[in-house]
Amino acid sequence: MKSHQYQAQLQSEAFTIIKSGILWATYVSWVLAFVVLINTYYVDSDDFKIVTLHAKFVPLLITIGLGLGLVRGKIRALSQISVKQAYSYLIMLIASWCYLLISLASLAEQNMHGIESLADILVLVFALALFPNRNVMLLGILPFLVFSSAYHALEYSTVLIYPITKFLCFLGIILSGQKIISGWFFMAVMRSIEKKKLLEQFKRLALIDGLTNISNRRHFDDVLSQEIKASLRSEQPLSVIMVDVDFFKPLNDTLGHQMGDKYLKKVASVLNSAVERPRDLVARYGGEEFVIALPDTDLGGAIRVAEKIKQAISDAELHHPSSKVSGYVTVSQGVAQWQEGMVPAQLLGMTDKLLYQAKSSGRDCYCSEHQAL
């Protein structure tokens, strides 16, 4: 069931491994080509034949050079290589090896016994390189497997039973091995995906208030510190609004804690709707208290947001039978602008003091550094 849930991630991870496998097969091809080139000197003393043999390596060497050129600087661009590019190069690499094998076989006489072994090695190389995708792996190994069996049948066997048996046994071993290895691979990928999801959830729980689904105090304190540093660099204003739900304890006592929680969620939603810019941050600061950070906003702009919040809370018409100022939920607000030299605690202390003044002034209002309304 989980494999279906993570199908897209599994395919992405499998393709990433295949790209690395193709690169590894390219390096191995370079080594094998070098070894075969060296061995051709011992095949025949005829200089003409050696030159002819070496000419057959040109397509393979060009292909290898192209593959290494695509990933200059070791995997610098592996993540940028598309499916089409990767599989097109793979086809070129396999085709150039097939061309070389057929060319060596056609030029060889009694002393070229290593061709079959070379084909068998290539079967293993491409099986290991392409194991995450069975269909791609089969397309990669079948040309070499067929060549190896056919070459043995033509050169050594008087009957076909041995090359056929070799073909079937080789294919069966590789397919069964691929099933086991790919099973381990996909299980490891799924575990890795699940761990990433758990880490994301833990991170979210550490930053988000569980009841209102907005930022919590810890997240707000971290963001406020960063915004103060940003304001210091850019010389742009920064303002903070602290919001408190009026007479919230009597509301809980009258309507019950479930209704109180419902109202807190609604207030959080109203506050979120009152700010529009991506950097504006609303957080639950504790109990029925909320706080809002407004980067690039002076005191006048923050007061306009406070007015908007006051009106939006009024429009929400949340029934409050125990309020002494209204039949509906109201809020008190403290509005302050950061001044150079202030640390976060000083700014929040000033905002909290202004909030207390708003509550002392009769609630359902806001107080700023210069005025109380």
N, C-alpha and C positions, 0 to 999 in steps of 0.2 A: 504494500500500500504506500509506504513512504517513498519508494522509488518513483511512483507516479507523481507524488507530491513535489518531489525535487527534480523532475525530469529535465527541466530547462537548465538547472545548475549542473546536473550530472553531465549533460551533453556539452556544456561549456567547459567543464573541468576535463572531460575526456578529450576534447579537441585541443586543449592546452597541452595535455600530455602527448598527444599524437604529434603536435608541432615540435615539441622537444625531442620526441622519438625520431622524427624525420631528420632533424638536425644531427642527432647522434648517428643515424644511419649514413648521413653525408660524411661525417668524420671517419667512420669505419670504412666507408667506400674509398675514401682517400688513402687510408692505410692499405687496404686490400689491393687497390690499383697499383700502388707503389710496389707491393710485394710481387704481384704478377708481372709488372714491368721488369723488375730485377731478375725474375726467374726466366723470362724470355731469352735472356742472354745465354742461358745454359741449355736452351731447347735446340738451337741449331747454330752452327758456325757461319752459315750463309748470311752475309751482311744484308743482302737484298731482302731475305725473308724477315730478318729482324726489323728492318725499316718498315716493311709491309705490316708486320704484327703491331708495331708501335703506332702506326697510323690509325689502327682500329680503336685505340684508346682515346682519340681526340674527342668524340662526342661525350664520353663519360667525364673526361677531365673538364670540358667546358661546362657540363651540367653541375659538377661538383663546385667549380668556381662560381657559378651563378648562385648556387645555394648558399655558399659561405658569404657571398657578397650581399645577399638579402638580409643577413643577420650580422652585419658588421658590428664589431665591438661586443660580441658575445651576448646574444639575446636582447640587444638594445631595442630591436623592433619586433621581437617574436609576438608580442601582444597586438601589434598592428597588422600582422599578416592575416589576410582573410582566408576563409574556407577555400574559395576558388583558387587563390594563389598557392596555398599549401598543397592541395591535391593536384594541381597542374604541375607543380615542381616534382611531386612524388611520381607522377606518371612519367615525366621526363627522366627521372633517375632510374626507374625500373626499366624503361625502354632502352636507355643507353647501356645498362648492364646486359639486357637481353641481346642487344646488338653485338656487344663485345663477346659474350659467350658463344653466340652462333658463329661469329667471325673466327674466334680461336678454334672452334670445333672444325670449321671448314678448312682451316689452314694446317691443322694439326695432323701429325702422322702417329706412329706408334709411341712416341715419346712424350705425349701431352696427356698423361694420365690424371693430372690434377684438375681438369676442367669440371669433372663431375663433383669433386670435393668442393670446388669453388661455388658451384651452384647450391650444394647442400648448405654451405656456410651462409650464403645469401638468404636461403629460406629461413634460417634461424635469426639472422640479423633483422629482417623485415617482420618476422613474427613478433620479436621482442619490441621493435619500434612501434608497431601498430596495434598492440594487443587490446587497447580499450574498446576498439570498434571491430567486431568480428568480420563484418562484410568488407571493410577496408583492408583488414589483415589478409583475408582470403584473396582479394584482388592483388595484394602485394606479393604473396608467396606462391600462388599457383603457377605463374610463368616459370619460376625457377624450379619448382617441384616437377612440373611437366618436363622441362628441359633435362633435369637430372635423370629422370626415369627413362625418357626417350633416348638420351645419350648412352645410358648403360645398355638399353635393349639393342641399339644399333652396333655398339662397339664390342660388347662382351657376351651378351646372352644369346644362346641359340633358341631358348624358349622365353615366353613373355611372363611366366609366373613370378620370377624374381623381381623385375622392374615394377610389375603391377602390385605385388605384395609390398615392396618398398614404398611405393606411392601411397597406398592405403594406410600402411602403418605410420608413416611419417605424418600424413594428414590427420589421422586419428589422434596421435600423440599431441600434435600441436593444438588441435581443436579442444581436446579435453584440458590441456594445460592452460589454454587461453580462458576457458570457462572458469577454472579455479582462480587464476590470477585476476581476471576482471571482476570476479565476485569479491575478492579481497579489496580491490581498488574501489569499487563502487560503495562498499560498506565503509571504507575509510573516508570517502568523500562525503557520504551522508552524515557520518559522525562529525566531520569537520563543519558541515553546514549547520547541524543542530547546535554545535558549540558556539558558532558565530551568532545564531539566533538567540541563544541563551544570554550571551554577552550583551547583545543589543537590548534584550529585555531588562537585564540587570542595570545597564547604563540608564535606560529609560526610567526604571523605578528609582534610581538614585537622583534623577533630575526632575521628575514629574510628581506632582501631588496626586495621591491615589484617589481622593474624593472628587476633586474638581477637574482633574485631567489638564491642569495648567502647570507652569513651572513651580517648583517648591523654593523654599527659602535658600537652600544651599546653592541651587542653580542661579537664583537672582543675585546672591552675594558675589558669586564668581563673575557673572556678566557685568554687574555694576563696577567691579574693580577694573575690568577690561575697558568699559566705556569711559571711565574717568581717565585712564591712560590715553585713550583715543582722543578725548576732548583736550587733554593737555597738549598732544601733538598737533592736532588740527586747529586748536583755538576756537572750536565750535562749542556752543552751549549744551548743557545737559541738565535735565530737570527730572524730578522724582515726585510722584503723587502717592500718598499713603491713604488707604481707604478703609473705613471701619463701618460695619453694619450696625446701625443704631438699635439699642435695646434688644440685642440678639439673645441674651440669656432669658429674659422674660418670654421671648418668642419660643425658645426651646421648651420652657416650662409649660407654656400654654398649648402649643401645637404638637409637641413631641420632637424628639431628636431626629426621627426620620424626615419629618417635614422641614426641620432646620437644615438637614443635609441637602435636601432638595432645593431649598432657597439659596444655600451657598453655591450650589452648582449653577443656578440661574444667574446669580450675581456675577460669578466668574465669567459666564457666557456674555453677559452685558458688558463687562469691562473689556473683554477681548474684542467685542464688536466696536467699542469706542476708539480703539487704536487701529490704524490702518497700515502703517509702514512695517516692513519686515523686521527692522531692528527694534521696534517698540516691544517691550517685554512686560507681560502681566504675570504676577506670581502670587500664590497664597503664602502670606508671611507668618501665619499662625492663627488658629481659631477662626474668628470672623474677620480677620484683618488681611487686606490685600495691599500690594505695592506695585507701582508701575514705573518703569524706567523709560524715559523719552529722550533718546539721543538727538543731537542737532535741534533741540527745542529750547527756546528761552522761556522765561517765566510767563510772558503773555501767551505763548502757545500752549503751555501747560495749563494755564487757567482756562483756556478755551476747551481743552480736553476735560477738565474737571466739570465745567458747565455741561458739556455733552453727557458725561457720566451721570450727573444729577438728573438731567432730563430723561435719559434712557432708563434709569432706575424707577423714576416716577411713571414712565409709560408702561413699564413691565407690570405694574399693579399687583404686586405680591402682597396678599392680605396679611396684616399684622395687627391682631386684636389687642396686643399689649403695648403698642407704641404710644408714647406720650406726645408725639409731634404730628402723627398722621395715622390714618387707618391702613396705610400701606408701608411696606419696607422703605426706609430711607437710609442714606449713608452720610457720614461725615468724612471730610477730606482735608489733608494737609498737603500743601503744594510748595515745593522749594526748588531753587536752582543752585546747582553746584558752583562754588567759587574756587578759584585757583588756590591751592594749598590745602583744600579739604580732603580728608581721607574718607572712605566709604562710611565709617561709623559716625563721623561728624555730620555728613550729609543726611544720613538716616535719622540721627538724633534730632537735627533741626526739623526734619519732616514730621517726625513723631510729636515734637513739641507743638507744631502748627496744627496737627490733627487734634491734640488735646485741647487747644484753644477753640477749634471748631466745635468740639463736643461741649465745652464749657459755655459756648455762645448760643447754645440751644439746639445743636445738632441739625441734620438736614441742610448742611451748608459746607463751604470750604474756606479755609484760611490760607493765605499766602504770606510771603515775607512782608508785603506792603499793604495788604488789605484783608479784610474779613467780610465775606458775603454769605 
